[in-house]
Amino acid sequence: MNELAMTIRGILFDKDGTLLDYAATWMPANRRVADHIADGDLDLSERMLTAGGYDPESRRIAAGTLLAAGSNREIAEHFAAYVPHRDVEEIYVELSDIYADHGAAGSVAVPDLARIVSRLKGRGLTLGVATSDSERGAYGSLKSFDVLDHMSFVAGYDSGHGIKPGPGMVHGFCDATGLAPGQVAVVGDNSHDMEMGRSAGAGLLVGVLTGTSEHDDLDPHAHHVLDSIAGLEALLERLMALPKE
């Protein structure tokens, strides 16, 4: 693993659960979306959320489920099955607007996000974001945290690179930055992120526990699992000779 990691020159971050605290940011939005589509029928809303991966007892979204890793289109298609009188395209538009509005106003960053991203950029690393959110949602939910200026690439499910766990977003990052896949570390909170990185030939796969996954969910898929991106700089220092600040 060390020989591979020595080549790392770029980091492609997932957004939700990695740069943003998933539960604090998106559980209120998931609830709002489901309530809206269910037209105020709270029992129906709860069934929709539960089928999408929500556990009412723990009040968490299970790792790898639709709400943890799906795109807006996939979520809309799931919810549409519960309201057959509604058009799926109409649901998709309404859902996307709600998520985008909530992300712009209600996103919660992981602790010290701006400082961590700035330090990694200062070490000479090329940074990017690959999310199952829309590209509009990515920019809207990150704009308040002083990190977008450090990103050389931002892609959502609708940016033309395909969706996770396919390799397209990693390849898009490489095309935009001139890096080879083996020079890229993929960092995310979900097995979809790790599978995306592996299928693209990324050099390093790092799972974090600030999203929907537990350590045991990520460990079979990642080279390393960290509590959060706060441990990423130290990990890279152990694996490779980072440039001095």
C-alpha positions, 0 to 999 in steps of 0.5 A: 500500500505504501508504494501506491500512496507515495504517488498521491498528488490529488484528493477527490472528496465525497461531499455529504458525510465527508465534507458535510455532517450527513445527519445534521445536514440531510436528515431534516431535508429528507424529512421535508422532501418525504412530507412534501411528496406524501402531501402531509400524510405522516404515516406515508412519509415515514414508510417512504423514508424507512424504505429508503434506508431510514431506521426510526429507532436509531434515527439514522440512515443505513450505510449503502442505502438509497438515501445514503448514496442515491442521486436525486433521480434515484430518490425521486423514482423510489418515492414516486412508487408511493404516490402513483398519481404523481408524475415522477418528473414532477417529483424529481423537480420538486425534490431537487429544488427542496434539496438545493434550497436546504443545502444552501441554507442548512448545511453543517460542515464537519469541524474545521473544514476550511482549515483542513482543506486549506492545509491540504491545498497548501501541501501542494495537493490538487483537490476536488469534489464528487457527489451524488448530489446535483452540481447545483447542490454541491456549489450551493451547500459548500459556498458558505465554508470557504472551500470552493476556491481550493477545488479544481473540480466539482461534479454531481450526478448530473455533471456528465460523468455518470453516477457512483459507484461508476468510475466516471467522476474520478476519470473526470477529475483526472481529465480536468487536472492532468493527474493519473488515477493512481495519483488520486486518493478518493475520500468518502463515507460510503462504500459507493465512494470506495467502489467508485475509486477502486473501479477507476484505479485510484491509488488510495481509498480512505473511508471516514465516519462522519456520514452514514457508515460504521467502521465495519461497513467501510473496512472491507472496501477502504485502504484506511478508515478515519474518524474524519478528514481531520486525520487525512493530513497525518495519514498522508504524512505517514504514507508519503513525503508531503511537500513542506508548507 
